Amino acid sequence: MKKYDYVLVGSGLYAGVWANEAKKRGRNCLVVEKRDHIGGNVYCEEVEGIHVHRYGAHIFHTSDRQVWDYVNGLAEFNRYTNSPVANYRGEMYNMPFNMNTFSKMWGISTPQEAKAIIDRQRESIFGEPQNLEEQAIRLVGTDIYKKLVKGYTEKQWGRECKDLPAFIIKRLPVRFTYDNNYFNDLYQGIPVGGYNVIIDKMFEDCEIHTGTDYLENKDYYDKLGERIVYTGAIDAYFQHQFGRLEYRSLRFETEILNTDNYQGVAVVNYTDRETPYTRIIEHKHFEFGTQPKTVITREYPADWKEGMEAYYTVNDEKNQQLYQKYAELADKEKHVIFGGRLAEYKYYDMDKVIASALGRIRKYGM
């Protein structure tokens, strides 16, 4: 008998579900976390009485009632609705693209007028779109593309839109109603007290080793657990034997300001190419804060290099083929469960991560 039923590599939401479900079944877990805290990218820090999303804005949203009930069993959620705005050289537009956006851009007031303008502008693209630029224009027309898509996307990916594959923007949300709610999901909100409330509840009975790299101590930790739940980068697990998967990273600049309200909304996207950051987050607005000061974070996209946090997978054909090679190796690791965005090389919303972990447990047991 080994000391632990599970060794959880990483401490984000996927591992958190395993820890929580193991606790319900009387199993014990050891958590091995490379960072100096648990929680993965949903980790929050309290600054000036404000819960600061250290790794970028995280708004929980889902249409899965089971997942919504699950997270509400861990924390109470507030009524926050994601309604970001876009700043294009000082011009402010509502997101997602809706009648408020169209009215501001073209001085029109009816859905019929907006549809007519977009339809005319779409006509500049013939045949099947060959790149992201053509795909975006086909979806939303040239005006919206140039002001609200092009610069932001090129900053995010570090490449010209003409050099990006069309499938990255398979669809853009376009609404012909005056509705600024970004998500179509039935449920959304922020945990009251921040995401650490959920994370602490998930891992409350676990032994936790922070500041520890599992892969540097793999033999030791493998001997401690009956099974390993691995949520790190899949190519790193297999020592990059087929080559390295690609990611995009982010850099954050956080600042305390001596004002109670800096931008009037939690998220402002900067969609011109010249502004080096993609967005500014004002954290207090996630929880309707009334603190005398505020905390803002500027978010800068960056090329990923070894040692940096990997935030976004680069899901082009080359990387998907490489991932499949690693996935075949993972299938042969009978004592290891691979799950989460890095281990599955997939962009996951938070609810999908939780649903994936619960689904894996239901299908195969613990």
C-alpha atoms as one frame of an Amber mdcrd trajectory, in Angstrom:
protein
   0.000   0.000   0.000   1.289   3.428  -0.946   0.944   6.432   1.315  -1.568
   8.307  -0.878  -4.410   7.234  -3.110  -3.627  10.106  -5.476  -0.707  12.385
  -6.178  -2.186  15.483  -7.840   0.329  17.284 -10.045  -0.843  20.892 -10.202
  -3.578  22.553  -8.156  -5.959  24.149 -10.623  -9.610  23.296 -11.079  -9.090
  19.879 -12.661  -6.951  18.685  -9.760  -9.323  20.444  -7.369 -12.274  18.371
  -8.543 -10.263  15.182  -7.990  -9.276  16.321  -4.502 -12.860  17.214  -3.627
 -14.305  13.976  -4.970 -11.572  11.909  -3.316 -12.419  13.519   0.028 -16.082
  12.519  -0.385 -14.992   8.914  -0.929 -12.576   8.793   1.986  -9.461   8.838
  -0.222  -6.346  10.865   0.516  -4.344  13.114  -1.802  -0.945  14.736  -2.010
  -0.759  17.919  -4.079   2.523  18.788  -5.818   2.487  22.391  -7.083   5.330
  24.165  -8.891   4.107  27.645  -7.941   4.263  29.091  -4.443   0.472  28.878
  -4.039  -2.404  26.589  -4.962  -5.239  27.478  -7.337  -3.599  27.592 -10.739
  -4.660  30.534 -12.868  -7.782  31.322 -10.798  -5.665  32.238  -7.760  -6.488
  35.627  -6.223  -4.434  37.967  -4.032  -6.011  40.475  -1.654  -4.694  44.007
  -2.269  -6.292  47.058  -0.623  -9.234  44.840   0.322  -9.741  43.866  -3.348
  -9.502  40.313  -4.687  -7.004  40.648  -7.524  -7.100  38.005 -10.271  -3.357
  37.430 -10.439  -3.398  35.618 -13.777  -5.979  37.637 -15.669  -9.738  38.018
 -15.566 -11.707  34.870 -14.715 -15.488  35.086 -15.023 -17.320  31.867 -14.306
 -20.051  31.101 -16.830 -21.836  27.932 -17.853 -25.051  26.482 -19.211 -24.369
  23.171 -17.472 -26.694  23.036 -14.486 -24.746  20.198 -12.888 -21.516  22.228
 -12.978 -23.305  25.346 -11.708 -24.747  23.408  -8.779 -21.323  21.900  -8.120
 -19.503  25.228  -7.790 -22.339  26.752  -5.792 -21.847  23.914  -3.345 -18.327
  25.264  -2.800 -19.041  29.016  -2.652 -21.785  31.576  -3.039 -21.678  33.406
  -6.383 -22.553  37.035  -6.995 -24.556  38.423  -9.924 -21.596  39.767 -11.945
 -22.361  39.944 -15.680 -19.467  40.243 -18.100 -19.989  43.396 -20.182 -16.557
  44.535 -21.380 -16.006  47.575 -23.548 -13.510  48.199 -26.334 -11.325  51.286
 -26.588 -10.231  52.080 -30.139  -8.060  55.205 -30.000 -10.374  56.759 -27.439
 -13.611  55.649 -29.094 -15.578  53.393 -26.730 -17.639  50.483 -28.051 -19.740
  47.862 -26.305 -18.802  44.203 -26.514 -19.829  41.749 -27.797 -20.825  43.237
 -31.134 -24.442  44.284 -30.715 -26.823  47.115 -31.524 -25.082  49.432 -29.055
 -21.832  48.812 -30.967 -23.445  49.354 -34.368 -25.321  52.468 -33.277 -22.099
  54.067 -32.015 -20.099  53.064 -35.095 -22.583  53.987 -37.835 -25.143  56.300
 -36.225 -27.993  53.884 -36.921 -30.776  52.603 -34.677 -32.408  49.505 -36.176
 -31.293  45.914 -36.742 -32.253  46.202 -40.407 -29.831  49.081 -40.928 -27.014
  47.229 -39.169 -27.579  44.026 -41.144 -27.584  45.931 -44.432 -24.231  47.579
 -43.672 -22.585  44.332 -42.582 -23.969  42.455 -45.597 -22.515  45.066 -47.983
 -19.118  44.895 -46.336 -19.068  41.083 -46.372 -19.282  41.122 -50.157 -15.576
  41.996 -50.394 -14.702  38.376 -49.521 -15.245  35.806 -52.266 -15.158  32.054
 -51.817 -13.912  30.229 -48.732 -11.953  32.512 -46.347  -8.240  31.702 -46.541
  -7.057  33.415 -43.368  -8.297  35.061 -40.185  -8.712  38.473 -41.805 -11.006
  37.118 -44.519 -12.919  35.014 -41.997 -13.498  37.999 -39.691 -14.672  40.252
 -42.529 -17.017  37.509 -43.723 -18.534  37.422 -40.227 -18.705  41.089 -39.193
 -17.712  43.302 -42.144 -14.716  45.590 -42.662 -15.460  48.433 -40.196 -15.776
  46.224 -37.131 -12.839  44.109 -38.261 -10.520  47.095 -38.668 -11.459  48.817
 -35.423 -12.331  46.027 -33.014 -10.740  42.790 -34.261  -7.532  43.376 -36.226
  -5.266  45.162 -33.746  -6.376  43.162 -30.720  -5.948  39.832 -32.508  -2.518
  40.704 -33.910  -1.308  41.687 -30.445  -2.769  38.525 -28.937  -1.114  36.165
 -31.422   1.991  38.155 -32.349   1.251  37.803 -36.062  -0.624  39.618 -38.797
  -4.228  38.515 -39.245  -3.428  37.602 -42.860  -0.898  35.096 -41.520  -3.267
  33.443 -39.045  -5.529  30.513 -39.974  -9.207  31.225 -40.509 -10.379  28.642
 -37.961  -9.114  30.738 -35.019 -12.203  32.909 -35.521 -14.778  30.348 -36.579
 -17.468  32.660 -35.347 -17.697  36.018 -33.647 -20.670  36.851 -31.434 -22.893
  39.268 -33.380 -26.205  40.291 -31.868 -28.836  42.488 -33.413 -30.213  43.370
 -29.979 -29.174  45.974 -27.385 -27.624  43.364 -25.113 -24.143  43.894 -23.623
 -23.969  40.542 -21.812 -20.876  38.937 -23.348 -21.839  35.331 -22.640 -24.858
  33.411 -23.866 -24.701  30.989 -20.940 -27.568  30.611 -18.494 -25.406  31.182
 -15.415 -22.472  33.437 -14.599 -20.885  35.197 -11.664 -17.839  35.522  -9.407
 -17.422  33.630  -6.118 -18.146  35.918  -3.174 -14.754  36.343  -1.537 -12.848
  35.434  -4.704 -11.815  32.133  -6.254  -9.602  31.181  -3.321 -12.788  30.310
  -1.420 -13.436  27.507  -3.922  -9.815  26.400  -4.145  -9.363  26.249  -0.361
 -12.543  24.171  -0.038 -11.451  21.750  -2.761  -8.031  21.079  -1.270  -8.828
  21.519   2.431  -7.919  17.959   3.503  -4.910  17.469   1.226  -1.221  17.500
   2.054   0.270  20.202  -0.171   3.837  20.680  -1.414   4.199  24.088  -3.091
   7.314  25.345  -4.845   7.981  21.782  -5.982   8.495  20.518  -9.539   7.028
  17.032  -9.855   9.031  16.257 -12.997  12.299  16.938 -11.188  11.250  14.497
  -8.420   9.118  12.136 -10.492  10.430   8.813  -9.204  10.000   9.924  -5.592
   6.407  11.107  -6.004   5.381   8.169  -8.192   6.286   5.850  -5.350   4.003
   7.744  -2.960   0.741   7.471  -4.875  -1.404   4.666  -6.199  -2.300   6.899
  -9.130  -1.035  10.188 -10.520  -3.392  12.911 -11.752  -1.160  14.990 -14.014
  -2.332  18.458 -15.094   0.980  19.873 -16.343   2.242  20.204 -19.913   1.988
  16.844 -21.658   5.132  17.337 -23.768   7.158  18.125 -20.646   5.947  14.878
 -19.025   7.443  12.942 -21.924  10.649  15.035 -21.905   9.756  16.713 -25.215
  10.830  13.593 -27.078   8.862  14.531 -30.206   9.527  18.274 -29.880   7.939
  21.155 -27.966   4.329  22.187 -28.227   3.777  25.919 -28.742   1.924  28.318
 -26.445   1.229  31.999 -26.064   1.996  33.641 -22.747   1.032  36.830 -20.920
   2.795  39.463 -18.876   0.931  41.461 -16.221   1.587  44.908 -14.785  -0.482
  45.594 -11.677  -0.830  49.029 -10.106  -2.617  50.473  -7.066  -4.308  53.788
  -7.847  -5.457  56.415  -5.365  -8.957  56.649  -6.845 -12.134  54.739  -6.178
 -12.996  54.119  -9.852 -10.511  54.136 -12.733 -12.442  52.942 -15.793 -16.006
  52.188 -14.655 -15.983  48.546 -15.798 -13.998  45.414 -14.984 -12.492  44.904
 -18.457 -11.537  47.337 -21.226 -10.049  45.879 -24.414  -7.585  48.092 -26.296
  -8.155  47.192 -29.925  -5.717  49.502 -31.734  -2.366  48.013 -32.761  -0.249
  50.779 -31.208  -1.269  50.276 -27.555   1.086  47.503 -26.378  -1.359  45.842
 -23.974  -4.574  44.096 -24.964  -6.683  45.053 -21.975  -6.881  46.694 -18.566
  -8.638  44.885 -15.746 -10.049  46.837 -12.793 -10.537  44.064 -10.269 -12.907
  45.702  -7.780 -15.721  45.748 -10.353 -15.891  41.932 -10.358 -17.354  42.143
  -6.867 -18.968  45.618  -6.961 -16.265  46.953  -4.647 -16.548  50.306  -2.874
 -12.979  50.490  -1.532 -11.363  53.961  -1.500  -8.527  52.798  -3.793  -8.499
  50.598  -6.882  -6.180  48.025  -8.442  -5.688  47.732 -12.199  -3.752  45.210
 -14.277  -2.456  45.762 -17.800  -2.235  42.556 -19.810   0.522  42.146 -22.400
   0.616  39.132 -24.752   4.021  37.512 -25.129   5.777  34.758 -27.012   6.092
  31.756 -24.732   9.568  30.622 -23.740  10.715  27.891 -21.377  10.112  28.943
 -17.766   7.160  31.221 -18.612   3.550  30.408 -17.819   1.734  28.821 -20.776
  -1.698  30.434 -21.108  -2.952  29.693 -24.613  -2.376  26.655 -26.793  -1.514
  27.261 -30.461  -4.023  24.898 -32.012  -2.778  24.888 -35.576  -2.342  21.734
 -37.619   1.355  21.316 -36.789   0.796  21.471 -33.028  -2.266  19.240 -33.135
  -0.310  16.557 -34.970   2.457  16.825 -32.387  -0.030  16.652 -29.527  -1.562
  13.473 -30.953   1.818  11.767 -30.684   1.997  12.654 -27.008  -1.642  11.658
 -26.454  -0.852   8.175 -27.786   1.948   7.869 -25.239  -0.365   9.133 -22.488
  -2.884   6.372 -23.275  -0.211   3.814 -22.425   0.450   5.294 -18.968  -2.041
   3.169 -17.057  -1.304   4.622 -13.603  -1.457   8.265 -14.786  -4.574  10.348
 -15.528  -3.890  13.293 -17.833  -6.379  16.147 -17.559  -6.815  19.899 -17.886
  -5.745  22.449 -20.471  -2.005  21.742 -20.440  -2.226  17.959 -20.236  -4.870
  17.859 -22.983  -3.388  20.782 -24.964  -6.772  22.456 -25.198  -8.234  25.861
 -24.420 -10.719  25.201 -21.621 -13.260  27.490 -20.002 -13.486  26.874 -16.269
 -16.817  25.072 -16.426 -15.512  22.726 -19.118 -12.497  21.835 -16.952 -14.808
  20.919 -14.070 -17.160  18.999 -16.377 -14.207  17.096 -17.863 -12.934  16.012
 -14.453 -16.396  14.999 -13.240 -17.031  13.143 -16.484 -13.753  11.237 -16.195
 -14.599  10.216 -12.624 -18.137   9.129 -13.563 -16.978   7.087 -16.545 -13.986
   5.293 -15.040 -14.410   5.760 -11.294 -11.710   6.865  -8.913
